[in-house]
Amino acid sequence: MENRNVSSSGRLADERTKSVVDVDAILEDAQLKNEHVREYVKYWAGITGADNIEVVSADDDARLIQEALAAGEIQPAGEGLYYSRSYYKDTARSEERTIVATSDPADKGVYNNWYPAAEMKEKLTGLMTGASAGKTMYVIPYLMAPPGSPLEKYAAGVELTDNRAVVLHMNRMARVHVDFINNLADQESFVRAVHVTGDLENLGQGTPEDKRYFVTVADERTILHFGSSYGGNALLGKIAHGLRQAAYDGWASGKFLSEQFMLLGITDKQTGKKYHIAGGFPSASGKTNLAMTLSPDALGDRYYVDFYGDDIAWLWVGEDGRLYGMNPENGVFGVAKDTNEKTNPTAIDAIAPGTEALFTNIAWNSKTHEVWFEGRTKNPPADTDGWLDWKGQRIADRSPAEANDPWAHPNSRFTTSLDNVPNVAKDYNEPVGVPVDGIIFGGRTSDREPLIRAITDLAEGVYDGLTLGAEATFAADGLDGQLRYDPMSMRPFMSYPEGAYAAHWLKIIGAATEQPIFAHVNWFQRDAEDGHFLWPGYRDNLRALIWLMQLKNGEVEGVKTPVGILPAKGELNTDGLEIDPTELDTLLTIDTDRWRQEMGFREAHLAQFENLPEAIWAAHRRVAADLGE
C-alpha cells in the first residue's frame, strides 16, 4: 500500500526533497524510527514541495501556540483560550466534494460518492504537486484509540499537513506522539493521511471549476484532502479516518463498526449498576447535548452521568461475548451555536478559561479578546466597540440592512480536549472499552415519533437505524411530511454499500451473547396548534434512558405498539418534572395514520439499496402488518 503506481514520480519527489531539506536527518532527530512512515513522509514531502519538515507531538503544543500567535494565525481569546478565523467560503464539510475511492466498482453505494482509486490518486497527486512550496510540512503521528486497544491496528495514522492550526486541533482531538507509530506491532499498519491547504481564495468553491477534493482511498488506507483548512476537511484523524476509513476497515476485517455515535454512561448510585448507551442522531437532533448531559436536579442524588464521547464510537464484540464501545477521539469538536449554561453547561465548563480551547469562526473582540456566538446569551453585547464578526468585519460599521446578520457563522466551532469535560468518565482512556447496554437513534421530528420507543429484536433495531430521519421542509424535498433519511446518522460518512452495511451490523451485533436493547427517541415533538415543544428536553432527556435500562432489566413492562414498546403510564420517572399530563400522554402514544404514511416513505428509501438483507425487509413487513398496512 506504499504509494503504488508512482515509482517515476517518486524518484522525482526524492530528488526535489533532497534539494530543499534533508528529510532523513529531520526524522532521525525527531526519533521517528518506523521505516514505512519515513518513506511515506519523504515521498509526499517531495510531491508537495514543502520547504521544511517538522515532526510534532502533543508535547509541542505550547510552543506551537506561541508560534501561531506570533504569526497571526490565531488570536488570544482570554486566559488559555484562542480564536481562529477561516476563509469565508471554507467553513464546513463539503459533502459533494467528499469521495470514497477504491479499486473495486462493487464498493459503490448510494451515498459514498465512489470513484476509481487510480483516477483519484492521479488527480490529487497533480493538485498537491508543489502546493506546499514555502511552507512547513508538519508530520502528526497519532492514535485514534487508547494505547493497547484491541482495535489499535486500525487506529494508528500519520497526517501530513502544511497548516499549523490543523496541528493545534489534532493535538486536542487525537493522541499525538511519535511513540504510537514507532511501537506498532505491524509497522505498516497505519493510515496515510495527507492534507494540503491550497490557495483557498482561488479554488473555485461552488463553481464548475471547483478544485477541492476530499478523498479516502479506503482499500489502500490512504486519505488525500486538498483545498480546505476547515476542521471536518482538515483534521484527518477525525471524520476521514475515525469514521469513513474505520468503517471500511471494520467491514473489510469483519471485526467492528465505526459509527457517528455519542457514548455516555449512567450510574445508578442506589443499586451500584452502571449502564452505557451509544446512539446516532442526524444533524441538529441533539446528539452533543445528550452526550454531555447531566442528571436532572431532582434525580441527581440517585443518577450520575459519565461523558465518553459526542461524535464517534467504535463497536466490537469482546472475548466475553459482550458488545463493547469506545470513543476513538481525544477531544470535542463542537458546534458553538446555542451552547450556553442551560443547553449544555458541561460544554461551557469544557471551554472555560485555562482549558486551551480553540474557537473557530465566532465573533471576537479585538480589544478585550472576548468571544461571542449566537445563543451564548439571549442578545449580543450591547457595546459593539472592538467586535469583529466571523468574517473579520467590524460590527460597529454594519449598515442598517446588515444589522441582524449573524455575528458568528452557524457552523462555528470549539475544540477542546476530553480532560476538560468536567464529567468525563474516569475510564474513558481504558483500552478495553466499555460494555454497551443500549443503542438509540433519534431524529428531530415534530410528530409521528413518541418520546421513546424500545425495540428488542435485532433486525428491527437495525431496520429502525437504517430508516432514521429528521424533518425536511416541503421546499427542500418537495413532499410534505417526508423525512430526510440518514441511516444510523452515517449518510455523509458511508464508505461501502448500504446493503453490505446492514449485513455487517447484523453480523457484529448478532455475535454478542448479550444483546443491547435498541430504542428510538425524539425530544422535539410539538403541539399541533401553537408549535411549542411538548417535552422540556436537555437534562430531562435522561429520564427516557433510565426507563430504557429499567425495561432491559425487566423492572418495567411498557406498552407494546406496532413500532416498539412505549413507557406505560407511571413508568417514566417524572419526579421534579413540570409537564402537562395531557401532553405527556401525547408524547407516549403513536399516531397510527401518520405511521402508515411513513411506511410507504421507508419502503421507497430502502429500495434504493442493493443486496439489502432479507431480515431487514422482513422487519419492515412485520411493522407494516402490525400497523394494518
C-alpha positions in Angstrom: 0.0 0.0 0.0 3.1 2.2 -0.2 2.4 4.8 -2.9 1.7 2.3 -5.7 1.9 3.3 -9.4 4.1 6.3 -8.7 7.6 5.0 -9.0 8.8 7.5 -11.6 7.2 10.5 -9.8 8.6 9.0 -6.6 12.1 9.3 -7.9 11.5 12.9 -8.9 10.0 13.6 -5.5 13.1 12.2 -3.8 15.3 14.5 -5.9 13.1 17.5 -5.2 13.0 16.9 -1.5 16.8 16.4 -1.1 17.3 19.7 -2.8 15.2 21.5 -0.2 15.7 19.7 3.1 17.4 16.7 4.5 14.3 14.7 5.4 16.3 11.7 6.8 18.2 13.9 9.2 15.0 15.6 10.4 13.2 12.3 11.0 16.2 10.9 12.8 16.4 13.9 15.1 12.7 13.5 15.8 13.3 9.9 16.7 10.9 8.7 14.1 12.1 5.1 13.6 9.3 3.5 11.6 10.8 3.0 8.2 7.5 2.7 6.4 6.4 6.1 7.9 9.8 7.6 6.9 9.4 6.5 3.3 5.8 7.9 3.2 6.9 11.3 4.6 9.8 11.5 2.1 7.6 10.7 -0.8 4.9 13.3 0.0 7.4 16.0 1.0 8.7 15.7 -2.5 5.3 15.9 -4.1 4.1 18.9 -2.1 7.4 20.7 -2.3 7.4 21.8 1.4 10.4 23.9 2.4 10.7 22.3 5.8 9.6 19.2 7.7 8.7 19.1 11.4 7.5 16.0 13.4 5.2 17.2 16.2 3.6 15.7 19.3 1.2 17.0 21.9 4.2 17.9 24.0 4.9 20.7 21.4 1.5 22.3 21.8 2.6 25.3 24.0 5.4 26.2 21.6 3.2 25.8 18.5 0.5 28.0 20.2 3.1 30.8 20.7 4.3 30.4 17.1 0.8 30.6 15.8 0.0 33.7 17.9 3.2 35.4 16.6 2.3 34.6 13.0 -1.3 35.9 13.5 -2.7 32.5 12.6 -4.7 32.5 15.9 -5.6 35.3 18.3 -5.8 35.3 22.1 -9.4 34.9 23.4 -8.9 35.1 27.1 -6.7 33.2 29.5 -5.6 30.0 27.9 -8.2 30.4 25.1 -7.6 31.1 21.4 -9.5 32.2 18.3 -9.1 31.5 14.6 -10.9 32.6 11.5 -11.1 30.7 8.2 -11.6 31.8 4.7 -15.2 32.8 4.4 -16.0 30.1 1.8 -14.3 27.4 3.8 -16.5 27.0 6.9 -18.0 23.5 6.7 -17.7 20.0 5.3 -18.4 19.8 1.6 -20.3 16.5 1.0 -20.4 16.9 -2.8 -16.6 17.1 -2.9 -16.0 14.2 -0.5 -15.2 11.0 -2.2 -14.6 7.3 -1.3 -12.3 5.7 -3.8 -11.3 2.0 -4.1 -10.2 -0.3 -6.9 -13.4 -2.3 -6.9 -16.6 -0.8 -8.5 -18.6 -3.1 -6.3 -17.8 -0.8 -3.4 -20.1 1.9 -4.9 -23.1 2.7 -2.7 -25.9 5.2 -2.9 -24.3 7.7 -0.5 -20.5 7.1 -0.6 -19.8 9.1 -3.8 -17.5 6.4 -5.1 -14.7 6.9 -7.7 -11.9 4.7 -9.0 -8.8 4.8 -6.8 -6.4 5.2 -9.7 -8.3 8.3 -11.1 -8.4 10.0 -7.7 -4.8 9.3 -6.8 -3.6 10.8 -10.1 -5.8 13.8 -9.7 -4.8 14.6 -6.1 -1.2 14.0 -6.8 -1.4 16.6 -9.5 -3.2 19.1 -7.4 -0.8 18.6 -4.5 2.4 18.8 -6.6 4.3 21.9 -5.4 1.3 23.2 -3.5 3.1 23.4 -0.1 6.1 25.4 -1.5 7.4 27.9 1.0 5.6 26.1 3.9 6.4 23.7 6.6 5.0 20.2 6.3 4.0 19.0 9.8 4.2 15.3 10.5 1.5 14.3 13.0 1.8 10.7 14.3 -1.5 9.9 16.0 -3.7 7.2 17.5 -7.5 7.1 17.3 -7.8 4.8 20.3 -6.4 4.3 23.8 -3.0 2.6 23.5 -3.3 -1.1 23.8 -6.9 -1.2 22.4 -7.9 -4.4 20.7 -8.5 -2.1 17.6 -5.2 -0.3 17.8 -4.2 -1.9 14.5 -6.9 0.2 12.8 -6.3 3.4 14.9 -2.8 4.5 14.0 -2.2 7.2 11.5 0.2 9.8 10.3 -1.3 13.1 9.0 0.9 15.4 6.9 -0.4 19.0 6.8 1.0 22.3 5.8 -1.2 24.2 8.2 -0.1 24.8 11.8 -3.6 25.4 13.1 -4.5 21.9 12.0 -1.8 20.6 14.2 -3.2 22.5 17.2 -6.7 21.0 16.6 -5.3 17.5 16.1 -3.4 17.8 19.4 -6.8 18.3 21.1 -8.7 15.7 19.0 -6.3 12.7 18.9 -3.5 11.2 20.9 -0.4 12.6 19.2 3.2 11.2 19.7 5.9 9.6 17.7 5.9 6.6 20.0 2.5 5.5 18.8 4.0 4.9 15.3 7.4 3.6 16.4 5.8 0.9 18.6 3.3 -0.5 16.2 3.2 -4.3 16.2 2.7 -4.2 12.5 4.9 -1.3 11.3 3.0 -0.9 8.0 -0.5 -0.7 9.7 -1.1 3.0 9.7 -3.4 5.3 7.8 -1.5 7.5 5.4 -3.2 10.9 5.6 -2.2 13.9 3.5 -3.7 17.4 3.9 -2.7 20.3 1.6 -4.5 23.5 2.3 -4.2 25.0 -1.2 -4.8 28.6 -2.3 -8.2 29.0 -0.6 -9.1 32.2 -2.4 -8.6 30.7 -5.8 -10.1 27.2 -5.7 -13.4 28.0 -7.4 -15.5 26.8 -4.4 -19.0 26.1 -5.5 -18.3 26.5 -9.3 -17.8 24.0 -12.1 -14.1 24.7 -11.7 -14.0 23.7 -8.1 -10.6 22.3 -7.3 -11.3 20.9 -3.8 -11.2 17.1 -3.3 -11.5 15.2 0.0 -10.8 11.6 -0.9 -10.5 8.5 1.2 -8.8 5.7 -0.8 -10.3 3.2 1.5 -8.8 -0.1 0.3 -5.3 1.4 0.5 -5.9 3.1 3.8 -4.9 6.5 2.3 -6.6 9.8 2.8 -5.9 12.7 0.4 -7.5 16.1 1.1 -6.9 19.2 -0.9 -8.4 22.7 -0.7 -9.6 23.5 2.9 -8.5 24.3 6.3 -11.9 23.7 8.0 -11.8 21.0 10.7 -14.0 18.4 9.1 -11.9 18.5 6.0 -8.5 19.0 7.6 -8.5 17.1 10.8 -8.0 13.8 9.0 -7.9 11.7 12.1 -11.5 12.7 12.9 -14.1 12.0 10.1 -11.9 10.8 7.3 -10.1 8.2 9.5 -12.3 7.8 12.5 -15.5 7.4 10.5 -15.0 6.7 6.8 -11.8 4.7 6.8 -12.5 3.0 10.1 -16.0 2.0 8.8 -14.4 0.4 5.8 -11.7 -1.3 7.9 -14.3 -2.7 10.2 -16.3 -4.1 7.3 -13.2 -5.4 5.4 -11.9 -7.1 8.6 -15.3 -8.3 9.8 -14.3 -7.1 13.3 -16.0 -3.9 14.2 -18.4 -1.0 13.4 -17.4 2.7 13.3 -20.4 5.0 13.7 -21.2 8.6 14.1 -22.4 7.9 17.7 -22.3 9.6 21.0 -21.5 7.4 24.1 -22.4 8.0 27.7 -22.6 6.2 31.0 -25.4 6.2 33.6 -24.6 5.1 37.2 -27.5 4.2 39.5 -25.9 5.1 42.8 -28.7 3.3 44.7 -28.0 -0.1 43.1 -24.4 0.4 42.1 -25.2 -0.6 38.5 -23.7 1.3 35.5 -25.1 1.3 32.0 -23.6 2.5 28.8 -25.6 3.8 25.9 -24.4 4.7 22.3 -26.5 6.5 19.8 -26.8 8.2 16.4 -28.6 11.4 15.7 -28.7 13.4 12.4 -27.5 17.0 12.4 -29.4 19.4 14.7 -31.1 16.5 16.6 -29.4 16.9 20.0 -26.5 14.4 19.9 -23.9 16.6 21.6 -26.2 17.9 24.2 -27.3 14.4 25.1 -23.7 13.1 25.2 -22.8 15.9 27.6 -25.9 15.9 29.6 -26.2 15.8 33.4 -28.8 14.3 35.7 -31.9 16.4 36.3 -31.6 18.1 39.7 -34.5 16.0 41.1 -32.7 12.8 40.2 -29.1 13.9 40.9 -28.9 12.1 44.3 -29.5 8.8 42.5 -28.1 9.0 39.0 -24.8 10.2 37.7 -23.9 10.6 34.1 -20.4 10.0 32.6 -19.3 11.5 29.3 -17.4 9.3 26.9 -17.8 11.0 23.5 -20.1 13.1 21.4 -19.4 12.1 17.8 -17.8 8.7 17.1 -18.0 5.3 18.6 -16.3 2.1 17.5 -18.2 -1.1 18.5 -17.0 -4.7 18.7 -17.7 -7.9 20.5 -15.2 -8.7 23.3 -13.8 -12.0 24.3 -16.5 -12.4 26.9 -19.2 -12.1 24.2 -20.4 -8.7 25.2 -20.7 -5.7 22.8 -18.1 -3.1 23.7 -17.7 0.5 22.6 -15.2 3.3 22.8 -14.8 6.9 21.6 -11.7 6.9 19.4 -11.3 10.7 19.7 -9.4 12.5 22.5 -11.4 15.7 22.3 -14.6 17.5 21.3 -15.1 19.5 18.1 -18.4 21.0 19.0 -20.8 23.4 17.3 -20.7 26.7 19.3 -24.1 28.0 18.2 -26.8 27.8 21.0 -24.3 26.4 23.5 -24.9 28.0 26.9 -25.4 27.2 30.6 -28.9 25.9 30.1 -28.5 23.9 26.9 -25.1 22.4 27.7 -23.4 23.5 30.9 -20.9 20.7 30.5 -19.6 22.2 27.3 -19.4 25.7 28.8 -17.1 24.3 31.5 -15.0 22.4 28.9 -14.2 25.7 27.1 -13.6 27.8 30.2 -10.5 30.0 30.7 -7.4 27.9 31.1 -8.6 24.9 29.1 -6.5 25.8 26.0 -9.7 25.5 23.9 -9.7 26.8 20.3 -12.7 28.7 18.8 -13.3 29.0 15.1 -15.4 31.5 13.2 -17.2 33.1 16.1 -17.3 36.8 16.9 -14.2 38.2 18.6 -13.4 41.4 20.3 -10.1 42.7 19.1 -9.7 45.0 22.2 -10.9 42.8 25.1 -10.3 39.4 23.4 -13.9 38.3 24.4 -15.8 35.9 22.2 -19.5 35.5 21.4 -21.8 33.4 19.3 -25.5 33.2 18.7 -27.2 31.5 21.7 -24.3 32.2 24.1 -26.5 34.8 25.6 -30.0 36.0 24.7 -28.7 39.1 23.0 -25.3 40.0 21.6 -23.2 42.5 23.5 -24.8 46.0 23.5 -21.4 47.8 23.2 -20.1 46.9 19.8 -16.7 48.6 20.2 -13.9 46.3 19.1 -16.2 43.5 18.0 -15.5 41.7 14.7 -17.8 39.2 13.1 -16.8 35.8 11.8 -15.6 37.4 8.6 -13.4 39.9 10.5 -15.7 42.8 9.7 -16.4 45.5 12.3 -19.9 45.1 13.8 -20.0 48.8 14.5 -19.6 49.6 10.8 -22.6 47.5 9.7 -25.3 49.1 7.7 -28.9 49.0 8.8 -29.6 46.3 6.3 -26.8 44.2 7.9 -27.8 44.8 11.5 -29.4 41.5 12.0 -26.8 39.4 10.3 -25.2 36.7 12.5 -22.1 37.7 14.4 -20.8 34.1 14.3 -21.0 31.5 11.5 -23.8 29.0 12.1 -21.2 26.2 11.9 -18.7 28.0 14.3 -16.8 25.6 16.5 -14.9 25.0 19.7 -12.2 22.4 20.1 -11.2 21.1 23.5 -9.6 18.0 25.0 -11.7 15.3 26.8 -9.8 16.0 30.0 -11.5 19.4 30.1 -15.0 17.9 30.2 -15.9 18.0 33.9 -17.9 14.7 33.9 -15.6 12.8 31.5 -15.6 9.1 32.6 -12.7 8.0 34.7 -12.3 5.0 32.4 -12.6 6.8 29.1 -9.0 6.0 28.2 -9.1 2.3 29.2 -8.1 0.2 26.2 -10.8 -2.4 26.8 -13.7 0.0 26.1 -17.0 -0.2 27.9 -19.9 -2.7 27.6 -22.8 -1.3 25.6 -26.2 -1.9 27.0 -28.3 0.2 24.7 -28.2 1.6 21.1 -30.5 4.6 20.4 -31.4 6.6 17.4 -33.1 10.0 17.4 -34.1 12.5 14.8 -35.8 15.9 15.1 -39.5 15.3 14.2 -42.5 17.4 15.3 -44.9 14.4 15.2 -45.1 10.6 14.5 -42.2 9.8 16.8 -43.0 9.5 20.5 -40.6 10.4 23.3 -39.1 6.9 23.3 -40.0 3.5 21.8 -37.8 0.5 22.7 -37.0 -2.3 20.2 -36.0 -5.7 21.5 -35.5 -7.5 18.1 -32.1 -7.1 16.4 -33.3 -7.0 12.8 -36.0 -4.4 13.8 -33.4 -2.4 15.6 -31.1 -2.3 12.6 -34.1 -1.6 10.4 -35.0 1.4 12.6 -31.5 2.7 12.3 -31.5 2.4 8.5 -34.7 4.4 8.4 -33.6 7.1 10.8 -34.6 10.5 9.6 -35.2 14.1 10.6 -37.7 16.5 9.2 -37.1 18.2 5.9 -39.1 21.2 4.7 -41.6 20.9 1.8 -39.5 23.4 -0.1 -36.3 21.3 0.2 -37.7 17.9 -0.6 -41.0 18.6 -2.4 -43.1 16.2 -0.3 -44.8 17.3 2.8 -44.3 15.0 5.8 -41.3 13.1 4.4 -38.2 12.8 6.5 -34.7 13.2 5.2 -33.4 9.8 5.9 -29.9 9.5 7.4 -29.2 5.8 8.1 -27.6 5.4 11.5 -26.7 9.1 11.1 -24.0 7.9 8.7 -25.3 9.3 5.4 -22.4 11.7 4.9 -19.8 9.2 6.1 -20.7 5.9 4.3 -17.6 4.2 2.8 -19.1 1.0 1.5 -22.5 -0.1 0.1 -25.6 0.1 2.2 -26.7 -3.5 1.8 -23.3 -4.7 3.0 -23.5 -2.1 5.8 -26.8 -3.6 7.0 -25.4 -7.1 6.9 -22.3 -6.1 8.8 -24.5 -4.6 11.5 -26.5 -7.8 11.8 -23.3 -9.8 12.0 -21.4 -7.7 14.6 -24.3 -7.1 16.9 -25.7 -10.5 16.3 -22.4 -12.1 17.6 -22.9 -10.6 21.0 -24.1 -13.1 23.6 -25.9 -10.3 25.5 -27.8 -8.1 23.0 -28.1 -4.4 23.6 -31.6 -3.0 23.6 -32.5 -0.6 20.8 -34.6 2.5 21.0 -35.7 5.5 19.1 -36.0 8.8 20.9 -37.4 12.2 20.0 -37.1 15.3 22.1 -38.8 17.6 19.6 -42.5 16.7 19.3 -44.5 19.9 19.1 -48.0 21.0 19.9 -50.1 21.0 16.7 -51.8 24.3 17.5 -49.1 26.7 18.8 -45.9 24.7 18.0 -44.4 24.7 21.5 -42.2 21.7 22.4 -44.1 19.2 24.5 -41.0 17.8 26.2 -38.6 20.1 28.2 -35.5 18.4 26.8 -31.9 18.8 27.9 -31.2 17.2 31.2 -34.7 15.7 31.4 -33.9 13.5 28.4 -32.1 11.3 30.8 -35.5 10.1 32.2 -36.2 8.3 28.9 -32.8 6.5 29.0 -33.3 5.4 32.6 -36.7 3.9 31.6 -35.0 2.1 28.8 -32.5 0.4 31.1 -35.3 -0.5 33.5 -37.1 -2.2 30.6 -33.9 -4.1 29.7 -33.6 -5.2 33.3 -37.3 -6.4 33.4 -38.1 -3.7 36.1 -40.9 -2.2 33.9 -43.1 -3.8 31.2 -44.1 -0.9 28.9 -46.8 -1.0 26.4 -46.4 -2.8 23.1 -47.2 -1.0 19.9 -46.6 -1.8 16.2 -43.4 0.3 16.3 -41.9 -0.7 19.6 -42.5 -0.7 23.4 -43.5 2.7 24.9 -43.5 3.6 28.6 -46.7 2.7 30.4 -48.4 5.4 32.4 -46.5 5.9 35.6 -43.3 4.1 34.5 -41.4 7.2 33.4 -39.8 8.9 36.4 -41.3 12.4 36.5 -40.0 13.4 39.9 -39.5 17.2 39.8 -40.7 17.4 36.2 -43.2 20.1 35.4 -45.2 18.8 32.4 -48.9 18.9 31.5 -50.3 15.3 32.0 -52.2 15.6 28.7 -49.0 16.5 26.8 -47.1 13.6 28.5 -49.9 11.3 27.2 -49.4 12.6 23.7 -45.6 12.0 24.0 -46.2 8.4 24.9 -48.7 7.5 22.1 -48.3 7.0 18.4 -50.3 8.4 15.5 -51.1 5.3 13.5 -52.3 7.1 10.4 -49.0 9.1 10.3 -47.1 5.9 10.7 -48.9 4.2 7.9 -47.8 7.1 5.6 -44.3 6.8 7.0 -44.1 3.1 6.0 -44.5 4.0 2.3 -41.7 6.5 2.5 -39.5 3.9 4.2 -40.1 1.3 1.6 -39.0 3.7 -1.2 -36.0 4.7 0.8 -34.8 1.1 1.4 -35.5 0.1 -2.2 -32.5 2.2 -3.2 -30.1 -0.2 -1.6 -28.9 -3.2 -3.4 -28.5 -6.5 -1.6 -30.3 -5.4 1.5 -30.6 -8.4 3.8 -33.9 -10.2 3.8 -34.0 -9.8 7.6 -34.4 -6.1 7.1 -37.2 -6.4 4.6 -38.9 -9.0 6.9 -38.7 -6.4 9.7 -40.3 -3.8 7.5 -43.1 -6.1 6.6 -43.8 -7.0 10.2 -44.0 -3.4 11.3 -46.2 -2.6 8.3 -48.5 -5.5 9.0 -48.8 -4.6 12.7 -49.9 -1.1 11.6 -52.6 -2.6 9.4 -50.8 -1.7 6.1 
